[in-house]
Amino acid sequence: MTADARLAEFPVIRRWPVAWGDQDSFAHVNNVVYFRWFESVRIAFFEEIGWTRGGHTGGVGPILASTSCNFKIPLTYPDVVILAARAEDIDDDRFTMRYRIVSERLDRVAAEGEGRIVSFDYDAGKKAPLPPEIRAALLGLSS
């Protein structure tokens, strides 16, 4: 299966170099790095839907409620990974993000994960409905 086929259902994709320092003493990419990669593609996704403000400006923004990763194969330097994200299960105040990491060098899926994103009112300190324009952007990017 080609990388393109593995990524066809993901509207947001970024290429990312594996750095030498991403490896740990066991000479493979440390598990913490995968979560940083998820964060990087999640922020790219938020940029695509126009939701990069809110939390740090005191308004309604995204907050990560939970996250997980299924590691498929160990990665090492040198490599370039393809980071991919999509949204699904879009509710009134939350949605699930699915992530996929593909190794270009190994031509395989290296990891898959998910994160539960909640719309959060940073002024009130509690969850809030998804802003209508964000909900519409999510639905548009997910179709």
N, C-alpha and C positions, 0 to 999 in steps of 0.2 A: 504494500500500500504506500502510495507517495505521501509526502508531508502535506501536500495540498489537500488530498482526500481526508487526512486525519484532522485537518483544520477547517474544513468546509463549513462546519456549523458554528464557527467562532467569528463574530464580526470584528473583533479587535485583536490584532496580532502585532507583536513587536519582536524583533531579533535582539538578542542580548549576548555579549561575549562572556564566557566563563573566565573569571580572573584567577590567577595563580593563588591569590589569597582566599579564594572561596573554598579551597580544600582544607581539610583538617589533618590531624596527625595520622589518620588512616589512609591518606592520599586519595580521598574522594571528596566531592562537594559536600560540605556539612549540611545537615538537614535544615538548619536555620536559614540558609541561603534560599532554599526553595520557597519559604514563606516570604522572604524579601522579594523574590521574583513574582510571587502572587500579588504582593502589594504593588509592585511596579506596574503590572498589567492592569490591576484594579484601578489605579490612579489614571492610567491611560484611558481606560473605559469611562471613568467619571469625566475626564476631559472631553471625550467624544459626545457625552450626553449633556455637557454643560453644567456639571455638578461638582466643580472644584472649589467653590466658595461655600459659605454657610457656617461650618463649624468654627473656623478661625475668624469669622466676621460677626459671630454672635447670632446667626440665623439658623435656618433648618438645613442640615447637611447629613451626609452619610456617617454611620458608625458601624464598625465591624462587631457583630454580636458573637460569632463563632467562626472557626475555620478548621479545616482538616486537610491532610495530604496523604495520598497513597503513593508510596515510592515504588517505582517499577524496576529501574536499573540505576546503578551508581554512575555518576558523571565525574569526569576528571578534566583537568586542563591539558591541552587546549581544546576548546570546543566553542560553538555558538549554539545557544538554545533559542528556540522559538517559543515565545510566551503567548498564550491565547486565553481570551476571556469571553464569556457570554452570560446573559441574565436569563433566568427562568423563574417560574413560580412567583410571578409578580402579584403581590397583594396590595392592599390599600396603604400599608405603612412599611413594607419590607419586601425583599426579593432574595433569591439565591443566585450567587455567582458561581459558575463552573470554570475551572482553570485546566489548561493542559500545557505541559512542557514537553517539547520535542527536541531531541539532540540531533543537530545537523551531522555531526561526525559519525554517530552510531546509526542515524536514520531510524530512530525508534522513539516511541513515547517513553519519556523518563519518569514522569509523574503526572498525576491528576489530583485535583482537589476541589474544594468548594468553600464558600464563605457565605454566611448569612448577613446581609446588609439591612440595617434598620434606619429609617428616616428619623432623625433626632433633632429636636429643638434645643439647641445649645444654650439659649437664654433661659428657658423654662426647666432644663435638665430632665426632659422626658421625651419619649417617642412622639412622633407627629405624623400626620398623613404625608405621603409623598407629594411634593409640589406638583400641580397638574402638568406643567411643562416637562418635568423630569419623568413623570409617569408616561407621558406621550412619547418622549424620546426613548425610554426603555422599551416600550411596546414597538416603536418603529424600528429600533435596532435589533429587536428579537424576532421580527417577522421575516 
